[in-house]
């Protein structure tokens, strides 16, 4: 089995044990590094998306208020609502409501909000577990794209090897005949 350190070395440097000597090899190495950095950032973004959702849920759970709300506009990623707290203050959260899927304009729903920050609102009985699948999907697609890019770069590396071998072969034949 290949160790993680060896795998990372192969992903960055390719199959060659020698440092890159040509501009093409150097560019190939930096492209591999860029693919790995971008993929790492996409994965980090996915983890932070779920962590942020959990943090928001904890803030709501620690000081929860419940109210009936009206959906003013609905979309798959953002829905705006309006609700009135028990002390008769009307709120329209600037960022909308958390977990807005399957809402329609004009619906009356119950929301859970943070009494200390009424702009932090989620649809009742929904939580950060709903963020795992979209965030995980983003990470998986990122890694699939990175794998495809790295496989393509490996084929390009192999092609550069063949070209270098074919260029060195005529000079070897010429030196053997003299």
CNS distance restraints for C-alpha pairs under 8 A (distance, minus, plus):
assign (resid   2 and name CA) (resid   6 and name CA) 6.42 0.50 0.50
assign (resid   2 and name CA) (resid   7 and name CA) 6.52 0.50 0.50
assign (resid   3 and name CA) (resid   7 and name CA) 6.19 0.50 0.50
assign (resid   4 and name CA) (resid   8 and name CA) 6.13 0.50 0.50
assign (resid   5 and name CA) (resid   9 and name CA) 6.22 0.50 0.50
assign (resid   6 and name CA) (resid  10 and name CA) 6.19 0.50 0.50
assign (resid   7 and name CA) (resid  11 and name CA) 6.11 0.50 0.50
assign (resid   8 and name CA) (resid  12 and name CA) 6.18 0.50 0.50
assign (resid   9 and name CA) (resid  13 and name CA) 5.75 0.50 0.50
assign (resid   9 and name CA) (resid  14 and name CA) 7.36 0.50 0.50
assign (resid  10 and name CA) (resid  14 and name CA) 4.64 0.50 0.50
assign (resid  10 and name CA) (resid  15 and name CA) 6.01 0.50 0.50
assign (resid  11 and name CA) (resid  32 and name CA) 6.82 0.50 0.50
assign (resid  11 and name CA) (resid 150 and name CA) 7.51 0.50 0.50
assign (resid  12 and name CA) (resid  29 and name CA) 5.89 0.50 0.50
assign (resid  12 and name CA) (resid  30 and name CA) 7.91 0.50 0.50
assign (resid  12 and name CA) (resid  32 and name CA) 5.65 0.50 0.50
assign (resid  12 and name CA) (resid  33 and name CA) 5.90 0.50 0.50
assign (resid  13 and name CA) (resid  17 and name CA) 7.77 0.50 0.50
assign (resid  13 and name CA) (resid  19 and name CA) 7.68 0.50 0.50
assign (resid  13 and name CA) (resid  29 and name CA) 5.86 0.50 0.50
assign (resid  14 and name CA) (resid  29 and name CA) 7.63 0.50 0.50
assign (resid  14 and name CA) (resid 154 and name CA) 6.99 0.50 0.50
assign (resid  14 and name CA) (resid 157 and name CA) 7.26 0.50 0.50
assign (resid  20 and name CA) (resid  25 and name CA) 5.20 0.50 0.50
assign (resid  20 and name CA) (resid  26 and name CA) 5.39 0.50 0.50
assign (resid  20 and name CA) (resid  29 and name CA) 7.84 0.50 0.50
assign (resid  21 and name CA) (resid  25 and name CA) 6.71 0.50 0.50
assign (resid  21 and name CA) (resid  26 and name CA) 7.18 0.50 0.50
assign (resid  22 and name CA) (resid  26 and name CA) 6.24 0.50 0.50
assign (resid  23 and name CA) (resid  27 and name CA) 6.10 0.50 0.50
assign (resid  24 and name CA) (resid  28 and name CA) 6.10 0.50 0.50
assign (resid  25 and name CA) (resid  29 and name CA) 6.21 0.50 0.50
assign (resid  25 and name CA) (resid 157 and name CA) 7.70 0.50 0.50
assign (resid  26 and name CA) (resid  30 and name CA) 6.30 0.50 0.50
assign (resid  27 and name CA) (resid  31 and name CA) 6.03 0.50 0.50
assign (resid  28 and name CA) (resid  32 and name CA) 6.27 0.50 0.50
assign (resid  28 and name CA) (resid 153 and name CA) 7.04 0.50 0.50
assign (resid  28 and name CA) (resid 157 and name CA) 7.54 0.50 0.50
assign (resid  29 and name CA) (resid  33 and name CA) 6.35 0.50 0.50
assign (resid  30 and name CA) (resid  34 and name CA) 6.10 0.50 0.50
assign (resid  31 and name CA) (resid  35 and name CA) 6.19 0.50 0.50
assign (resid  32 and name CA) (resid  36 and name CA) 6.31 0.50 0.50
assign (resid  32 and name CA) (resid 150 and name CA) 6.66 0.50 0.50
assign (resid  32 and name CA) (resid 153 and name CA) 7.38 0.50 0.50
assign (resid  33 and name CA) (resid  37 and name CA) 6.15 0.50 0.50
assign (resid  34 and name CA) (resid  38 and name CA) 6.10 0.50 0.50
assign (resid  35 and name CA) (resid  39 and name CA) 6.10 0.50 0.50
assign (resid  35 and name CA) (resid 146 and name CA) 6.19 0.50 0.50
assign (resid  35 and name CA) (resid 149 and name CA) 7.46 0.50 0.50
assign (resid  35 and name CA) (resid 150 and name CA) 7.62 0.50 0.50
assign (resid  36 and name CA) (resid  40 and name CA) 6.04 0.50 0.50
assign (resid  36 and name CA) (resid 146 and name CA) 7.20 0.50 0.50
assign (resid  37 and name CA) (resid  41 and name CA) 6.20 0.50 0.50
assign (resid  38 and name CA) (resid  42 and name CA) 6.21 0.50 0.50
assign (resid  39 and name CA) (resid  43 and name CA) 6.18 0.50 0.50
assign (resid  39 and name CA) (resid 142 and name CA) 5.89 0.50 0.50
assign (resid  39 and name CA) (resid 143 and name CA) 6.32 0.50 0.50
assign (resid  39 and name CA) (resid 146 and name CA) 6.48 0.50 0.50
assign (resid  40 and name CA) (resid  44 and name CA) 6.09 0.50 0.50
assign (resid  41 and name CA) (resid  45 and name CA) 6.03 0.50 0.50
assign (resid  42 and name CA) (resid  46 and name CA) 6.32 0.50 0.50
assign (resid  42 and name CA) (resid 138 and name CA) 7.46 0.50 0.50
assign (resid  42 and name CA) (resid 139 and name CA) 6.21 0.50 0.50
assign (resid  42 and name CA) (resid 142 and name CA) 6.51 0.50 0.50
assign (resid  43 and name CA) (resid  47 and name CA) 6.35 0.50 0.50
assign (resid  43 and name CA) (resid 138 and name CA) 7.78 0.50 0.50
assign (resid  43 and name CA) (resid 139 and name CA) 5.02 0.50 0.50
assign (resid  43 and name CA) (resid 142 and name CA) 7.46 0.50 0.50
assign (resid  44 and name CA) (resid  48 and name CA) 6.09 0.50 0.50
assign (resid  45 and name CA) (resid  49 and name CA) 6.04 0.50 0.50
assign (resid  46 and name CA) (resid  50 and name CA) 6.57 0.50 0.50
assign (resid  46 and name CA) (resid 135 and name CA) 4.72 0.50 0.50
assign (resid  46 and name CA) (resid 136 and name CA) 6.56 0.50 0.50
assign (resid  46 and name CA) (resid 138 and name CA) 6.69 0.50 0.50
assign (resid  46 and name CA) (resid 139 and name CA) 6.13 0.50 0.50
assign (resid  47 and name CA) (resid  51 and name CA) 6.16 0.50 0.50
assign (resid  47 and name CA) (resid 135 and name CA) 7.17 0.50 0.50
assign (resid  48 and name CA) (resid  52 and name CA) 5.84 0.50 0.50
assign (resid  49 and name CA) (resid  53 and name CA) 6.32 0.50 0.50
assign (resid  49 and name CA) (resid 131 and name CA) 7.43 0.50 0.50
assign (resid  49 and name CA) (resid 135 and name CA) 6.68 0.50 0.50
assign (resid  50 and name CA) (resid  54 and name CA) 6.26 0.50 0.50
assign (resid  50 and name CA) (resid 128 and name CA) 6.70 0.50 0.50
assign (resid  50 and name CA) (resid 131 and name CA) 5.78 0.50 0.50
assign (resid  50 and name CA) (resid 132 and name CA) 6.11 0.50 0.50
assign (resid  50 and name CA) (resid 135 and name CA) 6.84 0.50 0.50
assign (resid  51 and name CA) (resid  55 and name CA) 6.15 0.50 0.50
assign (resid  52 and name CA) (resid  56 and name CA) 6.18 0.50 0.50
assign (resid  53 and name CA) (resid  57 and name CA) 6.19 0.50 0.50
assign (resid  53 and name CA) (resid 127 and name CA) 7.83 0.50 0.50
assign (resid  53 and name CA) (resid 128 and name CA) 5.09 0.50 0.50
assign (resid  53 and name CA) (resid 131 and name CA) 7.06 0.50 0.50
assign (resid  54 and name CA) (resid  58 and name CA) 6.15 0.50 0.50
assign (resid  54 and name CA) (resid 127 and name CA) 7.78 0.50 0.50
assign (resid  54 and name CA) (resid 128 and name CA) 5.32 0.50 0.50
assign (resid  55 and name CA) (resid  59 and name CA) 6.28 0.50 0.50
assign (resid  56 and name CA) (resid  60 and name CA) 6.30 0.50 0.50
assign (resid  56 and name CA) (resid 120 and name CA) 7.38 0.50 0.50
assign (resid  57 and name CA) (resid  61 and name CA) 6.02 0.50 0.50
assign (resid  57 and name CA) (resid 127 and name CA) 6.53 0.50 0.50
assign (resid  57 and name CA) (resid 128 and name CA) 6.70 0.50 0.50
assign (resid  58 and name CA) (resid  62 and name CA) 6.10 0.50 0.50
assign (resid  59 and name CA) (resid  63 and name CA) 6.81 0.50 0.50
assign (resid  59 and name CA) (resid 114 and name CA) 6.56 0.50 0.50
assign (resid  60 and name CA) (resid  64 and name CA) 5.21 0.50 0.50
assign (resid  60 and name CA) (resid 112 and name CA) 7.10 0.50 0.50
assign (resid  60 and name CA) (resid 113 and name CA) 5.64 0.50 0.50
assign (resid  60 and name CA) (resid 114 and name CA) 4.42 0.50 0.50
assign (resid  60 and name CA) (resid 115 and name CA) 7.80 0.50 0.50
assign (resid  60 and name CA) (resid 120 and name CA) 7.18 0.50 0.50
assign (resid  60 and name CA) (resid 121 and name CA) 7.51 0.50 0.50
assign (resid  61 and name CA) (resid 114 and name CA) 7.46 0.50 0.50
assign (resid  62 and name CA) (resid 114 and name CA) 7.78 0.50 0.50
assign (resid  63 and name CA) (resid 113 and name CA) 8.00 0.50 0.50
assign (resid  63 and name CA) (resid 114 and name CA) 5.44 0.50 0.50
assign (resid  63 and name CA) (resid 115 and name CA) 5.71 0.50 0.50
assign (resid  63 and name CA) (resid 116 and name CA) 7.05 0.50 0.50
assign (resid  64 and name CA) (resid 112 and name CA) 6.29 0.50 0.50
assign (resid  64 and name CA) (resid 113 and name CA) 5.63 0.50 0.50
assign (resid  64 and name CA) (resid 114 and name CA) 5.08 0.50 0.50
assign (resid  64 and name CA) (resid 115 and name CA) 5.98 0.50 0.50
assign (resid  65 and name CA) (resid  85 and name CA) 7.99 0.50 0.50
assign (resid  65 and name CA) (resid 112 and name CA) 5.62 0.50 0.50
assign (resid  65 and name CA) (resid 113 and name CA) 5.24 0.50 0.50
assign (resid  65 and name CA) (resid 114 and name CA) 6.18 0.50 0.50
assign (resid  65 and name CA) (resid 115 and name CA) 5.75 0.50 0.50
assign (resid  66 and name CA) (resid  85 and name CA) 7.95 0.50 0.50
assign (resid  66 and name CA) (resid 110 and name CA) 6.90 0.50 0.50
assign (resid  66 and name CA) (resid 111 and name CA) 5.68 0.50 0.50
assign (resid  66 and name CA) (resid 112 and name CA) 4.59 0.50 0.50
assign (resid  66 and name CA) (resid 113 and name CA) 6.32 0.50 0.50
assign (resid  66 and name CA) (resid 124 and name CA) 7.94 0.50 0.50
assign (resid  67 and name CA) (resid  83 and name CA) 6.53 0.50 0.50
assign (resid  67 and name CA) (resid  84 and name CA) 6.69 0.50 0.50
assign (resid  67 and name CA) (resid  85 and name CA) 6.22 0.50 0.50
assign (resid  67 and name CA) (resid  86 and name CA) 7.71 0.50 0.50
assign (resid  67 and name CA) (resid 110 and name CA) 5.65 0.50 0.50
assign (resid  67 and name CA) (resid 111 and name CA) 5.53 0.50 0.50
assign (resid  67 and name CA) (resid 112 and name CA) 6.66 0.50 0.50
assign (resid  67 and name CA) (resid 113 and name CA) 7.95 0.50 0.50
assign (resid  68 and name CA) (resid  83 and name CA) 6.08 0.50 0.50
assign (resid  68 and name CA) (resid  84 and name CA) 7.29 0.50 0.50
assign (resid  68 and name CA) (resid 108 and name CA) 6.82 0.50 0.50
assign (resid  68 and name CA) (resid 109 and name CA) 5.71 0.50 0.50
assign (resid  68 and name CA) (resid 110 and name CA) 4.40 0.50 0.50
assign (resid  68 and name CA) (resid 111 and name CA) 6.20 0.50 0.50
assign (resid  69 and name CA) (resid  81 and name CA) 6.31 0.50 0.50
assign (resid  69 and name CA) (resid  82 and name CA) 5.44 0.50 0.50
assign (resid  69 and name CA) (resid  83 and name CA) 4.29 0.50 0.50
assign (resid  69 and name CA) (resid  84 and name CA) 7.27 0.50 0.50
assign (resid  69 and name CA) (resid 108 and name CA) 5.64 0.50 0.50
assign (resid  69 and name CA) (resid 109 and name CA) 5.31 0.50 0.50
assign (resid  69 and name CA) (resid 110 and name CA) 5.81 0.50 0.50
assign (resid  69 and name CA) (resid 111 and name CA) 6.52 0.50 0.50
assign (resid  70 and name CA) (resid  81 and name CA) 5.52 0.50 0.50
assign (resid  70 and name CA) (resid  82 and name CA) 5.44 0.50 0.50
assign (resid  70 and name CA) (resid  83 and name CA) 6.53 0.50 0.50
assign (resid  70 and name CA) (resid 106 and name CA) 6.12 0.50 0.50
assign (resid  70 and name CA) (resid 107 and name CA) 5.76 0.50 0.50
assign (resid  70 and name CA) (resid 108 and name CA) 4.62 0.50 0.50
assign (resid  70 and name CA) (resid 109 and name CA) 6.33 0.50 0.50
assign (resid  71 and name CA) (resid  79 and name CA) 7.02 0.50 0.50
assign (resid  71 and name CA) (resid  80 and name CA) 6.06 0.50 0.50
assign (resid  71 and name CA) (resid  81 and name CA) 4.45 0.50 0.50
assign (resid  71 and name CA) (resid  82 and name CA) 6.69 0.50 0.50
assign (resid  71 and name CA) (resid 103 and name CA) 7.41 0.50 0.50
assign (resid  71 and name CA) (resid 104 and name CA) 6.78 0.50 0.50
assign (resid  71 and name CA) (resid 105 and name CA) 5.17 0.50 0.50
assign (resid  71 and name CA) (resid 106 and name CA) 5.19 0.50 0.50
assign (resid  71 and name CA) (resid 107 and name CA) 5.36 0.50 0.50
assign (resid  71 and name CA) (resid 108 and name CA) 6.45 0.50 0.50
assign (resid  71 and name CA) (resid 109 and name CA) 7.51 0.50 0.50
assign (resid  72 and name CA) (resid  79 and name CA) 7.43 0.50 0.50
assign (resid  72 and name CA) (resid  80 and name CA) 5.45 0.50 0.50
assign (resid  72 and name CA) (resid  81 and name CA) 5.16 0.50 0.50
assign (resid  72 and name CA) (resid  82 and name CA) 6.92 0.50 0.50
assign (resid  72 and name CA) (resid 105 and name CA) 5.46 0.50 0.50
assign (resid  72 and name CA) (resid 106 and name CA) 6.08 0.50 0.50
assign (resid  73 and name CA) (resid  79 and name CA) 5.46 0.50 0.50
assign (resid  73 and name CA) (resid  80 and name CA) 5.28 0.50 0.50
assign (resid  73 and name CA) (resid  81 and name CA) 7.14 0.50 0.50
assign (resid  73 and name CA) (resid 104 and name CA) 7.16 0.50 0.50
assign (resid  73 and name CA) (resid 105 and name CA) 4.87 0.50 0.50
assign (resid  73 and name CA) (resid 106 and name CA) 7.62 0.50 0.50
assign (resid  74 and name CA) (resid  78 and name CA) 6.59 0.50 0.50
assign (resid  74 and name CA) (resid  79 and name CA) 4.26 0.50 0.50
assign (resid  74 and name CA) (resid  80 and name CA) 6.56 0.50 0.50
assign (resid  74 and name CA) (resid 100 and name CA) 7.55 0.50 0.50
assign (resid  74 and name CA) (resid 103 and name CA) 5.87 0.50 0.50
assign (resid  74 and name CA) (resid 104 and name CA) 5.21 0.50 0.50
assign (resid  74 and name CA) (resid 105 and name CA) 5.28 0.50 0.50
assign (resid  75 and name CA) (resid  79 and name CA) 5.37 0.50 0.50
assign (resid  75 and name CA) (resid 100 and name CA) 7.31 0.50 0.50
assign (resid  75 and name CA) (resid 101 and name CA) 7.43 0.50 0.50
assign (resid  75 and name CA) (resid 103 and name CA) 7.44 0.50 0.50
assign (resid  75 and name CA) (resid 104 and name CA) 7.75 0.50 0.50
assign (resid  76 and name CA) (resid 100 and name CA) 6.54 0.50 0.50
assign (resid  76 and name CA) (resid 101 and name CA) 5.37 0.50 0.50
assign (resid  76 and name CA) (resid 102 and name CA) 7.35 0.50 0.50
assign (resid  77 and name CA) (resid  99 and name CA) 7.88 0.50 0.50
assign (resid  77 and name CA) (resid 100 and name CA) 6.43 0.50 0.50
assign (resid  77 and name CA) (resid 101 and name CA) 7.04 0.50 0.50
assign (resid  78 and name CA) (resid  95 and name CA) 7.70 0.50 0.50
assign (resid  78 and name CA) (resid  96 and name CA) 6.09 0.50 0.50
assign (resid  78 and name CA) (resid  97 and name CA) 7.00 0.50 0.50
assign (resid  78 and name CA) (resid  98 and name CA) 7.86 0.50 0.50
assign (resid  78 and name CA) (resid 100 and name CA) 6.11 0.50 0.50
assign (resid  79 and name CA) (resid  96 and name CA) 5.30 0.50 0.50
assign (resid  79 and name CA) (resid  97 and name CA) 5.99 0.50 0.50
assign (resid  79 and name CA) (resid 100 and name CA) 5.79 0.50 0.50
assign (resid  79 and name CA) (resid 103 and name CA) 7.57 0.50 0.50
assign (resid  80 and name CA) (resid  92 and name CA) 7.15 0.50 0.50
assign (resid  80 and name CA) (resid  93 and name CA) 7.12 0.50 0.50
assign (resid  80 and name CA) (resid  94 and name CA) 7.77 0.50 0.50
assign (resid  80 and name CA) (resid  95 and name CA) 7.46 0.50 0.50
assign (resid  80 and name CA) (resid  96 and name CA) 4.35 0.50 0.50
assign (resid  80 and name CA) (resid  97 and name CA) 6.31 0.50 0.50
assign (resid  81 and name CA) (resid  92 and name CA) 5.81 0.50 0.50
assign (resid  81 and name CA) (resid  93 and name CA) 6.97 0.50 0.50
assign (resid  81 and name CA) (resid  96 and name CA) 6.29 0.50 0.50
assign (resid  81 and name CA) (resid  97 and name CA) 6.79 0.50 0.50
assign (resid  82 and name CA) (resid  90 and name CA) 6.93 0.50 0.50
assign (resid  82 and name CA) (resid  91 and name CA) 5.61 0.50 0.50
assign (resid  82 and name CA) (resid  92 and name CA) 4.63 0.50 0.50
assign (resid  82 and name CA) (resid  93 and name CA) 7.39 0.50 0.50
assign (resid  83 and name CA) (resid  90 and name CA) 5.68 0.50 0.50
assign (resid  83 and name CA) (resid  91 and name CA) 5.49 0.50 0.50
assign (resid  83 and name CA) (resid  92 and name CA) 6.81 0.50 0.50
assign (resid  84 and name CA) (resid  88 and name CA) 5.70 0.50 0.50
assign (resid  84 and name CA) (resid  89 and name CA) 5.41 0.50 0.50
assign (resid  84 and name CA) (resid  90 and name CA) 4.33 0.50 0.50
assign (resid  84 and name CA) (resid  91 and name CA) 6.23 0.50 0.50
assign (resid  85 and name CA) (resid  89 and name CA) 5.43 0.50 0.50
assign (resid  85 and name CA) (resid  90 and name CA) 6.54 0.50 0.50
assign (resid  85 and name CA) (resid  91 and name CA) 7.82 0.50 0.50
assign (resid  91 and name CA) (resid 118 and name CA) 7.13 0.50 0.50
assign (resid  91 and name CA) (resid 119 and name CA) 7.38 0.50 0.50
assign (resid  92 and name CA) (resid  96 and name CA) 7.49 0.50 0.50
assign (resid  92 and name CA) (resid 119 and name CA) 7.38 0.50 0.50
assign (resid  93 and name CA) (resid  97 and name CA) 7.15 0.50 0.50
assign (resid  93 and name CA) (resid 118 and name CA) 7.28 0.50 0.50
assign (resid  93 and name CA) (resid 119 and name CA) 4.46 0.50 0.50
assign (resid  93 and name CA) (resid 120 and name CA) 7.20 0.50 0.50
assign (resid  93 and name CA) (resid 121 and name CA) 7.49 0.50 0.50
assign (resid  94 and name CA) (resid 119 and name CA) 6.80 0.50 0.50
assign (resid  95 and name CA) (resid 119 and name CA) 7.52 0.50 0.50
assign (resid  96 and name CA) (resid 119 and name CA) 7.95 0.50 0.50
assign (resid  96 and name CA) (resid 121 and name CA) 7.61 0.50 0.50
assign (resid  97 and name CA) (resid 120 and name CA) 7.50 0.50 0.50
assign (resid  97 and name CA) (resid 121 and name CA) 5.25 0.50 0.50
assign (resid  97 and name CA) (resid 122 and name CA) 5.19 0.50 0.50
assign (resid  97 and name CA) (resid 123 and name CA) 6.74 0.50 0.50
assign (resid  98 and name CA) (resid 120 and name CA) 7.93 0.50 0.50
assign (resid  98 and name CA) (resid 121 and name CA) 6.08 0.50 0.50
assign (resid  98 and name CA) (resid 122 and name CA) 4.37 0.50 0.50
assign (resid  98 and name CA) (resid 123 and name CA) 6.47 0.50 0.50
assign (resid  99 and name CA) (resid 122 and name CA) 6.33 0.50 0.50
assign (resid  99 and name CA) (resid 123 and name CA) 6.41 0.50 0.50
assign (resid  99 and name CA) (resid 126 and name CA) 6.74 0.50 0.50
assign (resid  99 and name CA) (resid 127 and name CA) 7.41 0.50 0.50
assign (resid  99 and name CA) (resid 130 and name CA) 7.25 0.50 0.50
assign (resid 100 and name CA) (resid 122 and name CA) 7.97 0.50 0.50
assign (resid 100 and name CA) (resid 123 and name CA) 7.04 0.50 0.50
assign (resid 103 and name CA) (resid 107 and name CA) 7.03 0.50 0.50
assign (resid 109 and name CA) (resid 123 and name CA) 7.39 0.50 0.50
assign (resid 109 and name CA) (resid 124 and name CA) 7.88 0.50 0.50
assign (resid 110 and name CA) (resid 123 and name CA) 6.39 0.50 0.50
assign (resid 110 and name CA) (resid 124 and name CA) 5.54 0.50 0.50
assign (resid 111 and name CA) (resid 121 and name CA) 6.55 0.50 0.50
assign (resid 111 and name CA) (resid 122 and name CA) 5.64 0.50 0.50
assign (resid 111 and name CA) (resid 123 and name CA) 4.52 0.50 0.50
assign (resid 111 and name CA) (resid 124 and name CA) 4.60 0.50 0.50
assign (resid 112 and name CA) (resid 121 and name CA) 5.77 0.50 0.50
assign (resid 112 and name CA) (resid 122 and name CA) 5.46 0.50 0.50
assign (resid 112 and name CA) (resid 123 and name CA) 6.24 0.50 0.50
assign (resid 112 and name CA) (resid 124 and name CA) 5.35 0.50 0.50
assign (resid 113 and name CA) (resid 117 and name CA) 7.58 0.50 0.50
assign (resid 113 and name CA) (resid 118 and name CA) 5.66 0.50 0.50
assign (resid 113 and name CA) (resid 119 and name CA) 7.45 0.50 0.50
assign (resid 113 and name CA) (resid 120 and name CA) 5.72 0.50 0.50
assign (resid 113 and name CA) (resid 121 and name CA) 4.29 0.50 0.50
assign (resid 113 and name CA) (resid 122 and name CA) 6.38 0.50 0.50
assign (resid 114 and name CA) (resid 118 and name CA) 5.27 0.50 0.50
assign (resid 114 and name CA) (resid 119 and name CA) 7.59 0.50 0.50
assign (resid 114 and name CA) (resid 120 and name CA) 5.80 0.50 0.50
assign (resid 114 and name CA) (resid 121 and name CA) 6.72 0.50 0.50
assign (resid 122 and name CA) (resid 126 and name CA) 6.98 0.50 0.50
assign (resid 122 and name CA) (resid 127 and name CA) 7.75 0.50 0.50
assign (resid 126 and name CA) (resid 130 and name CA) 7.33 0.50 0.50
assign (resid 128 and name CA) (resid 132 and name CA) 7.17 0.50 0.50
assign (resid 129 and name CA) (resid 133 and name CA) 7.98 0.50 0.50
assign (resid 130 and name CA) (resid 134 and name CA) 7.80 0.50 0.50
assign (resid 131 and name CA) (resid 135 and name CA) 6.06 0.50 0.50
assign (resid 132 and name CA) (resid 136 and name CA) 5.74 0.50 0.50
assign (resid 133 and name CA) (resid 137 and name CA) 5.92 0.50 0.50
assign (resid 134 and name CA) (resid 138 and name CA) 6.30 0.50 0.50
assign (resid 135 and name CA) (resid 139 and name CA) 6.42 0.50 0.50
assign (resid 136 and name CA) (resid 140 and name CA) 6.09 0.50 0.50
assign (resid 137 and name CA) (resid 141 and name CA) 6.04 0.50 0.50
assign (resid 138 and name CA) (resid 142 and name CA) 6.07 0.50 0.50
assign (resid 139 and name CA) (resid 143 and name CA) 6.22 0.50 0.50
assign (resid 140 and name CA) (resid 144 and name CA) 6.11 0.50 0.50
assign (resid 141 and name CA) (resid 145 and name CA) 6.09 0.50 0.50
assign (resid 142 and name CA) (resid 146 and name CA) 6.12 0.50 0.50
assign (resid 143 and name CA) (resid 147 and name CA) 5.95 0.50 0.50
assign (resid 144 and name CA) (resid 148 and name CA) 6.24 0.50 0.50
assign (resid 145 and name CA) (resid 149 and name CA) 6.16 0.50 0.50
assign (resid 146 and name CA) (resid 150 and name CA) 5.99 0.50 0.50
assign (resid 147 and name CA) (resid 151 and name CA) 6.04 0.50 0.50
assign (resid 148 and name CA) (resid 152 and name CA) 6.15 0.50 0.50
assign (resid 149 and name CA) (resid 153 and name CA) 6.15 0.50 0.50
assign (resid 150 and name CA) (resid 154 and name CA) 6.10 0.50 0.50
assign (resid 151 and name CA) (resid 155 and name CA) 6.35 0.50 0.50
assign (resid 152 and name CA) (resid 156 and name CA) 6.30 0.50 0.50
assign (resid 153 and name CA) (resid 157 and name CA) 6.06 0.50 0.50
assign (resid 154 and name CA) (resid 158 and name CA) 6.20 0.50 0.50
assign (resid 155 and name CA) (resid 159 and name CA) 6.17 0.50 0.50
assign (resid 156 and name CA) (resid 160 and name CA) 6.20 0.50 0.50
assign (resid 157 and name CA) (resid 161 and name CA) 6.31 0.50 0.50
assign (resid 158 and name CA) (resid 162 and name CA) 6.34 0.50 0.50
assign (resid 159 and name CA) (resid 163 and name CA) 6.16 0.50 0.50
assign (resid 160 and name CA) (resid 164 and name CA) 6.05 0.50 0.50
assign (resid 161 and name CA) (resid 165 and name CA) 6.14 0.50 0.50
assign (resid 162 and name CA) (resid 166 and name CA) 6.13 0.50 0.50
assign (resid 163 and name CA) (resid 167 and name CA) 6.16 0.50 0.50
assign (resid 164 and name CA) (resid 168 and name CA) 6.19 0.50 0.50
assign (resid 165 and name CA) (resid 169 and name CA) 6.04 0.50 0.50
assign (resid 166 and name CA) (resid 170 and name CA) 7.17 0.50 0.50
assign (resid 167 and name CA) (resid 171 and name CA) 7.41 0.50 0.50
assign (resid 168 and name CA) (resid 172 and name CA) 6.35 0.50 0.50
assign (resid 169 and name CA) (resid 173 and name CA) 6.25 0.50 0.50
assign (resid 170 and name CA) (resid 174 and name CA) 6.11 0.50 0.50
assign (resid 171 and name CA) (resid 175 and name CA) 6.22 0.50 0.50
assign (resid 172 and name CA) (resid 176 and name CA) 6.23 0.50 0.50
assign (resid 173 and name CA) (resid 177 and name CA) 6.33 0.50 0.50
assign (resid 174 and name CA) (resid 178 and name CA) 6.60 0.50 0.50
